Amino acid sequence: MSVHASSGSAPAAGATTKRLTAPEFSARKGGEPLVCLTAYTTPMAQRLDSHVDLLMVGDSLGMVLYGFDSTLPVTLEMMIQHGAAVVRGSKQALVVVDMPFGSYQESHEQAFRSAARIMKETGCQAVKMEGGREMAETVAFLTRRGIPVMGHVGLMPQSVNTLGGYRARGRGDQEAAGVMADAIAIAEAGAFSIVLEGVMEQIGQAVTSRIPVPVIGIGASAACDGQVLVAEDVFGLFSSFKPRFVKRYADLGSEIEEAAARYAAEVRGRDFPGPEHIFGAVKKHG
């Protein structure tokens, strides 16, 4: 059962809203599927908060908001600013902030400094980092020092250059075994949950059944313990490309364009602003 009201009803007047914690999220392994979406701004967080279990401030914001070709140019400062905005806009969901490329790979100490900054300056409940076996010691280093870590294995956008593109992972026995070994290593290192991205469906099933913490799929398997998507993909606000694993539940991008066209036409035709939009407008007499 979700921590949110299943009926969708608003909390009673004066009721205190309790934010989901990383241990509570982890304890949901094998239960009702966990609902996760990205959020980068306060208004989006406000809209999504009551419907999801986790809001992920992903470094995907580099492509979705800033127009970068990949997530690699995203900075720690960007993640902190957007993470703080999402925390301000939410009350119930667990907020997890991505650690961007170059902010944690150099050493355990660098990773701790970056993660501590994110936690302190945003108020989020956890950080997320990409990487498998090679990052297991770093995950353990952080978790032993009080920083909840969400892992991310399979297709890892920050490693797109070494992986050779955005193709699905787990093709062939050797690659599938590597994905499984990565997930096991990160779980054993203390991650409270793992995002599994862009893998063959049978690998998604196998990892989910093998790992003792929630596996959140994105282009993985319906058998995962939960799902995450980029909100702008879900709502039709990002149209540069549409991954195979995305389902669009709305086409708000087209609605925005249509509204902008109507506004432009009314301004050019002097139909806007009308008397109701102007202070002290003088009424015309016939």
C-alpha positions as CSV (number, residue, x, y, z in Angstrom):
1,M,0.0,0.0,0.0
2,S,1.3,3.4,-0.9
3,V,2.1,5.9,1.8
4,H,-0.2,8.3,0.0
5,A,-3.9,8.2,0.4
6,S,-5.1,5.5,-2.0
7,S,-8.4,7.3,-2.6
8,G,-6.6,10.4,-3.7
9,S,-8.5,12.5,-1.0
10,A,-6.8,15.5,0.5
11,P,-5.4,15.2,4.1
12,A,-7.7,16.3,6.8
13,A,-7.4,19.9,8.0
14,G,-4.5,20.3,10.3
15,A,-3.0,16.9,9.5
16,T,0.7,16.7,9.3
17,T,2.2,15.4,6.1
18,K,5.0,12.9,6.6
19,R,7.7,12.6,3.9
20,L,8.7,9.1,2.8
21,T,12.2,8.1,4.0
22,A,14.8,6.0,2.2
23,P,14.4,3.1,4.7
24,E,10.6,3.2,4.2
25,F,11.1,3.2,0.5
26,S,13.5,0.3,0.7
27,A,11.0,-1.7,2.9
28,R,8.5,-1.6,0.0
29,K,10.5,-4.3,-1.9
30,G,8.0,-6.7,-3.5
31,G,4.9,-4.7,-2.5
32,E,2.7,-2.3,-4.4
33,P,4.8,-1.0,-7.3
34,L,6.7,2.2,-6.4
35,V,5.8,5.3,-8.6
36,C,8.6,7.6,-9.5
37,L,8.9,10.6,-11.8
38,T,11.5,13.2,-12.4
39,A,11.0,16.8,-11.4
40,Y,13.4,19.8,-11.8
41,T,11.3,22.8,-10.7
42,T,9.0,23.8,-7.8
43,P,5.8,24.0,-9.9
44,M,6.3,20.5,-11.3
45,A,7.1,19.1,-7.9
46,Q,3.9,20.6,-6.5
47,R,1.8,19.0,-9.2
48,L,3.4,15.5,-8.9
49,D,4.0,15.2,-5.1
50,S,0.7,13.7,-4.1
51,H,0.8,11.1,-6.9
52,V,4.3,9.6,-6.6
53,D,6.5,7.9,-4.0
54,L,9.7,9.4,-5.3
55,L,10.7,12.6,-7.1
56,M,14.0,12.2,-8.9
57,V,16.0,15.3,-9.7
58,G,17.8,13.7,-12.5
59,D,20.8,15.0,-14.4
60,S,18.6,14.5,-17.4
61,L,17.7,18.1,-16.8
62,G,20.8,18.9,-18.8
63,M,19.0,17.6,-21.9
64,V,15.4,18.4,-21.0
65,L,15.9,22.0,-19.6
66,Y,19.2,23.2,-20.9
67,G,19.3,21.7,-24.4
68,F,22.6,19.8,-23.9
69,D,23.3,16.7,-26.1
70,S,24.0,14.6,-23.1
71,T,24.0,14.7,-19.3
72,L,27.8,15.2,-19.1
73,P,27.9,19.1,-19.0
74,V,25.6,19.2,-15.9
75,T,27.3,20.7,-12.9
76,L,27.0,20.1,-9.2
77,E,25.7,23.6,-8.8
78,M,22.9,22.9,-11.3
79,M,21.8,19.8,-9.4
80,I,21.8,21.7,-6.1
81,Q,19.7,24.6,-7.4
82,H,17.1,22.3,-9.0
83,G,17.2,19.9,-6.1
84,A,16.4,22.6,-3.6
85,A,13.5,23.8,-5.8
86,V,12.0,20.3,-5.9
87,V,12.3,19.9,-2.1
88,R,10.5,23.3,-1.7
89,G,7.7,22.1,-3.9
90,S,7.1,18.8,-2.3
91,K,5.9,17.5,1.1
92,Q,5.3,13.7,0.8
93,A,7.6,12.2,-1.8
94,L,11.1,11.0,-1.2
95,V,13.4,13.4,-3.1
96,V,16.6,11.9,-4.7
97,V,19.1,14.1,-6.4
98,D,21.5,12.8,-9.1
99,M,25.3,13.3,-8.5
100,P,26.5,14.6,-11.9
101,F,29.4,13.4,-14.0
102,G,32.8,14.3,-12.4
103,S,31.4,14.9,-8.9
104,Y,32.1,11.5,-7.4
105,Q,34.3,9.3,-9.6
106,E,37.7,10.7,-8.5
107,S,37.8,9.4,-5.0
108,H,35.7,8.4,-2.0
109,E,36.4,11.8,-0.4
110,Q,35.3,13.8,-3.4
111,A,32.1,11.7,-3.5
112,F,31.4,12.4,0.1
113,R,32.0,16.2,-0.3
114,S,29.7,16.4,-3.3
115,A,27.0,14.3,-1.7
116,A,27.2,16.2,1.6
117,R,26.8,19.5,-0.3
118,I,23.7,18.1,-2.1
119,M,22.1,16.9,1.1
120,K,22.9,20.0,3.1
121,E,22.0,22.6,0.4
122,T,18.9,21.0,-1.0
123,G,17.3,19.2,2.0
124,C,16.8,16.1,-0.1
125,Q,16.6,12.6,1.4
126,A,19.2,10.8,-0.8
127,V,21.5,11.0,-3.7
128,K,21.8,8.8,-6.8
129,M,25.0,7.7,-8.5
130,E,25.7,5.7,-11.7
131,G,28.0,2.8,-11.7
132,G,28.3,-0.9,-10.9
133,R,31.1,-2.9,-9.4
134,E,33.6,-0.1,-9.8
135,M,31.5,2.2,-7.6
136,A,30.6,-0.3,-4.9
137,E,33.3,0.9,-2.5
138,T,32.2,4.5,-3.0
139,V,28.6,3.6,-2.2
140,A,29.7,1.8,0.9
141,F,31.9,4.8,2.0
142,L,28.9,7.1,1.7
143,T,26.3,4.9,3.3
144,R,28.6,4.3,6.3
145,R,28.7,8.1,6.7
146,G,25.0,8.7,6.8
147,I,24.3,9.4,3.1
148,P,21.5,7.2,1.6
149,V,22.5,6.2,-1.9
150,M,20.3,5.0,-4.8
151,G,22.3,3.1,-7.4
152,H,21.9,3.1,-11.1
153,V,23.1,0.3,-13.4
154,G,22.5,-1.1,-16.8
155,L,22.4,1.7,-19.4
156,M,24.3,4.6,-17.7
157,P,24.0,7.9,-19.6
158,Q,27.1,9.3,-17.9
159,S,29.1,6.4,-19.4
160,V,27.6,6.7,-22.9
161,N,31.0,7.4,-24.5
162,T,32.6,4.2,-23.1
163,L,29.4,2.1,-23.6
164,G,29.3,3.1,-27.2
165,G,25.9,4.7,-27.3
166,Y,22.4,4.4,-25.8
167,R,21.7,0.8,-26.9
168,A,20.0,-1.6,-24.5
169,R,22.3,-3.5,-22.2
170,G,22.2,-7.3,-21.5
171,R,22.5,-8.6,-25.0
172,G,24.4,-11.9,-24.7
173,D,25.4,-13.9,-21.7
174,Q,28.5,-12.0,-20.8
175,E,26.8,-8.6,-20.9
176,A,23.8,-9.9,-18.9
177,A,26.1,-11.4,-16.3
178,G,27.8,-8.0,-16.0
179,V,24.6,-6.2,-15.4
180,M,23.6,-8.7,-12.7
181,A,27.1,-8.5,-11.0
182,D,26.8,-4.7,-11.0
183,A,23.4,-4.7,-9.4
184,I,24.5,-7.2,-6.7
185,A,27.6,-5.3,-5.9
186,I,25.7,-2.0,-5.4
187,A,23.0,-3.6,-3.3
188,E,25.6,-5.3,-1.1
189,A,27.4,-2.0,-0.7
190,G,24.4,-0.6,1.0
191,A,22.3,1.2,-1.7
192,F,18.6,1.4,-0.5
193,S,17.3,1.0,-4.1
194,I,18.7,0.7,-7.6
195,V,17.5,2.2,-10.9
196,L,17.8,-0.3,-13.7
197,E,17.9,1.4,-17.1
198,G,17.7,0.2,-20.7
199,V,18.2,-3.6,-20.3
200,M,16.7,-6.6,-22.0
201,E,13.4,-7.6,-20.3
202,Q,14.6,-10.9,-19.0
203,I,17.5,-9.2,-17.3
204,G,15.1,-6.8,-15.6
205,Q,13.1,-9.8,-14.2
206,A,16.2,-11.6,-13.1
207,V,17.8,-8.6,-11.3
208,T,14.5,-7.7,-9.6
209,S,14.1,-11.3,-8.2
210,R,17.8,-11.5,-7.1
211,I,18.3,-8.0,-5.5
212,P,17.0,-7.5,-1.9
213,V,16.2,-3.8,-2.4
214,P,13.7,-2.2,-4.7
215,V,14.6,-2.2,-8.4
216,I,13.2,0.8,-10.2
217,G,12.9,0.2,-13.9
218,I,13.2,2.5,-16.8
219,G,13.1,0.6,-20.0
220,A,13.6,-2.6,-18.0
221,S,10.7,-4.8,-17.1
222,A,7.1,-4.6,-15.7
223,A,8.3,-7.0,-13.1
224,C,10.5,-4.4,-11.4
225,D,9.5,-3.1,-8.0
226,G,8.6,0.3,-9.5
227,Q,9.0,2.5,-12.5
228,V,10.5,5.9,-13.3
229,L,10.2,8.1,-16.3
230,V,11.2,11.7,-17.2
231,A,8.1,13.8,-16.5
232,E,8.6,15.9,-19.6
233,D,8.5,12.7,-21.7
234,V,5.3,11.5,-20.0
235,F,3.5,14.8,-20.5
236,G,4.7,15.6,-24.0
237,L,6.9,18.5,-23.1
238,F,10.1,17.2,-24.5
239,S,10.0,16.4,-28.2
240,S,13.6,16.1,-29.4
241,F,13.3,12.3,-29.3
242,K,11.0,9.7,-27.7
243,P,12.7,6.6,-26.3
244,R,11.0,3.3,-26.9
245,F,10.2,2.8,-23.2
246,V,8.3,6.1,-22.9
247,K,4.5,6.2,-22.9
248,R,3.0,9.7,-23.4
249,Y,0.0,10.3,-21.2
250,A,-0.6,13.9,-22.5
251,D,0.6,16.2,-25.3
252,L,1.0,19.4,-23.3
253,G,3.7,20.6,-25.7
254,S,1.1,20.9,-28.6
255,E,-1.3,22.6,-26.2
256,I,1.3,25.2,-25.2
257,E,2.0,25.9,-28.9
258,E,-1.7,26.3,-29.7
259,A,-2.2,28.7,-26.7
260,A,0.9,30.7,-27.7
261,A,-0.5,31.0,-31.2
262,R,-3.9,32.3,-29.9
263,Y,-2.2,34.8,-27.6
264,A,0.0,36.1,-30.5
265,A,-3.1,36.5,-32.7
266,E,-5.0,38.4,-30.1
267,V,-2.1,40.7,-29.3
268,R,-1.6,41.5,-33.0
269,G,-5.3,42.0,-33.5
270,R,-5.5,44.2,-30.4
271,D,-8.0,41.9,-28.9
272,F,-5.8,41.4,-25.8
273,P,-5.7,43.0,-23.4
274,G,-9.4,43.7,-23.0
275,P,-11.1,46.0,-20.6
276,E,-11.2,43.3,-17.9
277,H,-7.4,43.0,-18.0
278,I,-6.7,46.7,-17.6
279,F,-6.7,48.9,-14.5
280,G,-9.0,51.9,-14.6
281,A,-10.2,51.2,-18.1
282,V,-12.6,53.8,-19.5
283,K,-15.9,52.2,-20.7
284,K,-16.8,53.1,-24.2
285,H,-20.3,54.5,-24.8
286,G,-22.3,53.7,-27.9
